[in-house]
Amino acid sequence: MRYVTAMLISLGIITILASPAQAKLVSKNIEYRDGDAVMEGYLVYDDAKQGKRPGVLVVHEWMGLGPYAMTRADQLAELGYIAFAADIYGKGIRPKDAAEAGQFAGKYKADRKLLRSRVNAAFTVLKNQELTDPAKTAAIGYCFGGTTVLELARSGAELSGVVSFHGGLDTPSPQDAKNIKGKVLALHGADDPFVKAQDVAAFQDEMRNAGVDWYFVSYGNAVHSFTNPGSGNDPKKGAAYNEKADKRSWKAMKSFFKEIFGEK
């Protein structure tokens, strides 16, 4: 599906005609709070599907909630899930460039308690939707969002599973992995210069020591941000799109969801 346009985002509603059943995706912006902070996330689902369905939280990369994360949410809705794209930074707060994005992401990575609070607030919005089956929930995240969904799991959230796409794997509290209730899938670029080999080893030890049911997939010739076409195509910069890794990782996520949600 094409990237969500600015006009559709501002309207908050999008309708996509599909095959014979005339299915359509319905979306809306939802304002919510974490303490005094105001956020605005993006909810989307297929209204041709009847009844409750698994809910998937989507957490954005370091540039904040925008077309990329929202498009991923749309794709999840097309698969039959209800998806909510979280807003970690706050309503209307978006970095203007990479330098500012680094400052925003750094703020939350340095304060994992705050990061966990922000992502749990978004997760609560998803769970409370009428169409969400609260017994079947997951979270996926990209780059900064990958770090975030792992922290959501470490916080003890009632999740069936989480998926990190090229996310940071480090944490100041590896002992909190004992709180993880669902399964964990980490999808990693084998040549990612921003996630060091020692971080990978520490993450795997963390999962083992806590007895977590986890998977780790490393994609050859892939660097950071390998799922995002907006990252360009020059691996020498450390972040670049890799079409094969993108397709393979999305397929891995779908297989993971079938497992954790008990789908055939």
C-alpha positions as CSV (number, residue, x, y, z in Angstrom):
1,M,0.0,0.0,0.0
2,R,1.2,3.5,-0.8
3,Y,2.4,5.8,1.9
4,V,-0.3,7.7,3.7
5,T,-0.6,11.2,2.4
6,A,-0.6,14.4,4.4
7,M,-4.2,15.1,3.4
8,L,-5.4,11.7,4.6
9,I,-3.5,12.1,7.8
10,S,-5.1,15.4,8.5
11,L,-8.6,14.0,7.8
12,G,-7.9,11.0,10.0
13,I,-10.1,8.7,7.9
14,I,-8.9,6.5,5.0
15,T,-11.0,4.1,2.9
16,I,-9.4,1.6,0.6
17,L,-11.5,-0.5,-1.7
18,A,-10.5,-4.1,-1.8
19,S,-11.8,-7.3,-3.5
20,P,-15.2,-8.8,-3.7
21,A,-16.2,-8.1,-0.1
22,Q,-15.6,-4.4,-0.6
23,A,-13.5,-4.4,2.5
24,K,-12.3,-1.0,3.7
25,L,-9.8,0.3,6.2
26,V,-11.1,2.8,8.6
27,S,-8.7,5.0,10.5
28,K,-8.7,7.8,13.0
29,N,-6.4,9.8,15.2
30,I,-6.8,9.3,18.9
31,E,-5.6,11.7,21.5
32,Y,-4.5,10.2,24.8
33,R,-2.4,11.1,27.8
34,D,0.6,9.9,29.9
35,G,0.3,11.9,33.0
36,D,0.3,15.6,31.8
37,A,1.7,14.8,28.4
38,V,-0.7,14.7,25.5
39,M,0.0,12.3,22.6
40,E,-1.9,11.5,19.4
41,G,-1.8,8.1,17.8
42,Y,-3.2,6.5,14.7
43,L,-5.8,3.7,14.9
44,V,-6.7,1.6,11.8
45,Y,-8.8,-1.6,11.2
46,D,-10.7,-3.3,8.4
47,D,-14.4,-2.8,9.1
48,A,-15.4,-5.7,6.8
49,K,-14.0,-8.1,9.4
50,Q,-16.5,-9.0,12.1
51,G,-15.9,-9.1,15.8
52,K,-12.8,-8.8,17.9
53,R,-9.4,-9.4,16.5
54,P,-5.8,-9.4,17.7
55,G,-4.4,-5.9,18.4
56,V,-0.9,-4.8,17.3
57,L,0.9,-1.7,18.6
58,V,3.3,-0.1,16.2
59,V,6.1,2.2,17.5
60,H,7.8,4.6,15.2
61,E,11.5,5.2,14.5
62,W,13.5,8.2,15.8
63,M,11.8,10.8,13.6
64,G,8.5,10.3,15.5
65,L,5.1,9.1,14.3
66,G,4.7,9.7,10.6
67,P,3.8,8.1,7.3
68,Y,6.2,5.2,7.7
69,A,4.8,3.8,10.9
70,M,1.2,4.7,9.8
71,T,1.7,2.7,6.6
72,R,2.9,-0.3,8.6
73,A,-0.3,0.0,10.7
74,D,-2.4,0.0,7.5
75,Q,-0.6,-3.1,6.3
76,L,-1.4,-4.8,9.6
77,A,-5.0,-3.8,9.3
78,E,-5.1,-5.4,5.9
79,L,-3.9,-8.6,7.5
80,G,-7.0,-8.6,9.7
81,Y,-5.6,-7.0,12.9
82,I,-6.5,-3.8,14.6
83,A,-3.4,-1.6,14.7
84,F,-2.5,1.5,16.8
85,A,0.6,3.5,15.9
86,A,1.9,5.1,19.1
87,D,3.2,8.6,19.6
88,I,6.0,8.5,22.1
89,Y,7.2,12.1,21.7
90,G,3.9,13.9,22.1
91,K,1.2,15.5,20.0
92,G,2.8,17.7,17.3
93,I,6.3,17.1,18.6
94,R,8.4,16.0,15.6
95,P,12.1,16.3,15.0
96,K,13.1,18.6,12.2
97,D,16.2,16.7,11.3
98,A,18.5,13.8,12.3
99,A,20.3,15.8,14.8
100,E,17.1,16.7,16.6
101,A,15.8,13.2,16.3
102,G,19.0,12.0,18.0
103,Q,18.2,14.3,20.9
104,F,14.6,13.1,21.2
105,A,15.5,9.4,21.0
106,G,18.4,9.9,23.4
107,K,16.1,11.5,26.0
108,Y,13.9,8.4,26.2
109,K,16.7,5.9,25.8
110,A,18.4,7.6,28.8
111,D,15.2,7.4,30.8
112,R,13.7,3.9,30.4
113,K,11.1,4.5,33.1
114,L,9.7,7.4,31.1
115,L,9.9,5.4,27.8
116,R,8.1,2.5,29.4
117,S,5.4,4.8,30.7
118,R,4.9,6.4,27.3
119,V,4.6,3.1,25.5
120,N,2.4,1.5,28.1
121,A,0.0,4.5,27.7
122,A,-0.3,3.7,24.0
123,F,-0.7,0.0,24.7
124,T,-3.6,0.8,27.0
125,V,-5.4,2.7,24.2
126,L,-5.1,-0.3,22.0
127,K,-6.3,-2.8,24.6
128,N,-9.3,-0.7,25.4
129,Q,-10.6,-0.6,21.8
130,E,-13.9,-2.4,21.4
131,L,-12.6,-4.5,18.5
132,T,-9.4,-5.6,20.3
133,D,-9.1,-9.0,21.7
134,P,-7.2,-8.2,24.9
135,A,-6.0,-11.8,25.2
136,K,-4.2,-11.5,21.8
137,T,-1.9,-8.5,21.6
138,A,1.5,-7.7,20.2
139,A,3.8,-4.8,19.6
140,I,6.2,-4.1,16.8
141,G,8.8,-1.3,16.5
142,Y,11.4,0.1,14.1
143,C,14.8,1.3,15.2
144,F,14.0,3.4,18.2
145,G,10.6,1.7,18.2
146,G,12.3,-1.7,18.4
147,T,14.1,-0.6,21.5
148,T,10.7,0.7,22.8
149,V,8.7,-2.5,22.3
150,L,11.5,-4.5,24.0
151,E,11.2,-2.2,27.0
152,L,7.4,-2.6,26.9
153,A,7.9,-6.4,27.2
154,R,10.5,-5.9,30.0
155,S,8.0,-3.8,31.9
156,G,5.7,-6.8,32.3
157,A,3.0,-5.8,29.8
158,E,0.4,-8.5,29.1
159,L,1.5,-9.2,25.5
160,S,1.5,-12.3,23.4
161,G,4.7,-11.2,21.8
162,V,6.9,-8.3,20.5
163,V,8.9,-7.9,17.3
164,S,11.9,-5.5,17.0
165,F,12.9,-4.5,13.5
166,H,16.5,-3.3,13.5
167,G,16.1,-2.0,17.0
168,G,18.6,-1.2,19.7
169,L,18.9,-4.3,21.9
170,D,20.6,-2.8,25.0
171,T,19.0,-2.1,28.3
172,P,20.2,-0.7,31.6
173,S,18.0,-3.3,33.4
174,P,18.6,-6.8,31.8
175,Q,17.3,-8.4,35.0
176,D,13.8,-7.1,34.0
177,A,13.6,-9.7,31.2
178,K,12.2,-11.9,33.9
179,N,9.0,-9.8,33.6
180,I,8.5,-10.7,30.0
181,K,5.2,-12.6,29.5
182,G,5.1,-13.2,25.8
183,K,7.5,-14.3,23.1
184,V,10.2,-12.1,21.6
185,L,11.3,-11.9,18.0
186,A,14.3,-9.7,17.1
187,L,15.0,-9.0,13.4
188,H,18.5,-7.7,13.0
189,G,20.8,-6.4,10.2
190,A,23.9,-8.5,10.3
191,D,26.0,-5.5,9.3
192,D,24.3,-2.9,11.4
193,P,27.1,-0.7,12.7
194,F,24.9,0.9,15.4
195,V,24.1,-2.3,17.2
196,K,27.4,-3.7,18.3
197,A,28.3,-7.4,18.5
198,Q,28.5,-7.1,22.3
199,D,24.9,-5.7,22.4
200,V,23.7,-8.7,20.4
201,A,25.5,-11.1,22.8
202,A,24.2,-9.3,25.9
203,F,20.7,-9.4,24.6
204,Q,20.8,-13.1,23.9
205,D,22.3,-13.8,27.3
206,E,19.5,-11.7,28.8
207,M,16.8,-13.7,27.1
208,R,18.5,-17.0,28.0
209,N,19.0,-16.1,31.6
210,A,15.4,-15.0,32.0
211,G,14.0,-18.2,30.3
212,V,12.2,-16.1,27.6
213,D,10.8,-17.8,24.5
214,W,12.8,-15.8,21.9
215,Y,13.9,-15.8,18.3
216,F,16.8,-13.9,16.8
217,V,17.1,-13.5,13.0
218,S,20.1,-11.8,11.5
219,Y,19.9,-10.8,7.8
220,G,23.1,-10.8,5.8
221,N,24.2,-7.7,3.9
222,A,21.7,-5.6,5.8
223,V,22.5,-2.6,7.9
224,H,20.4,-0.3,10.1
225,S,16.9,0.7,9.0
226,F,16.8,-2.0,6.4
227,T,13.0,-2.0,6.2
228,N,12.6,1.7,5.3
229,P,13.0,2.8,1.6
230,G,13.4,6.3,3.0
231,S,16.8,5.3,4.4
232,G,18.3,5.3,0.9
233,N,20.4,2.6,-0.7
234,D,24.0,3.3,0.4
235,P,25.0,0.7,3.1
236,K,28.2,2.6,3.7
237,K,26.2,5.3,5.5
238,G,25.2,2.6,8.1
239,A,21.5,2.9,7.4
240,A,20.0,1.8,4.1
241,Y,17.0,0.0,2.6
242,N,17.4,-3.7,1.8
243,E,14.5,-5.1,-0.2
244,K,15.2,-8.7,0.5
245,A,15.7,-8.2,4.2
246,D,12.5,-6.1,4.3
247,K,10.4,-8.8,2.7
248,R,12.0,-11.6,4.7
249,S,11.5,-9.8,8.0
250,W,7.8,-9.0,7.3
251,K,7.3,-12.6,6.4
252,A,9.0,-13.7,9.6
253,M,6.7,-11.3,11.6
254,K,3.6,-12.8,9.9
255,S,4.7,-16.3,10.8
256,F,5.4,-15.2,14.4
257,F,1.9,-13.7,14.7
258,K,0.3,-16.9,13.4
259,E,2.1,-18.7,16.2
260,I,1.4,-16.4,19.1
261,F,-2.2,-15.7,18.1
262,G,-3.0,-19.4,17.3
263,E,-3.9,-18.7,13.7
264,K,-3.8,-21.3,11.0
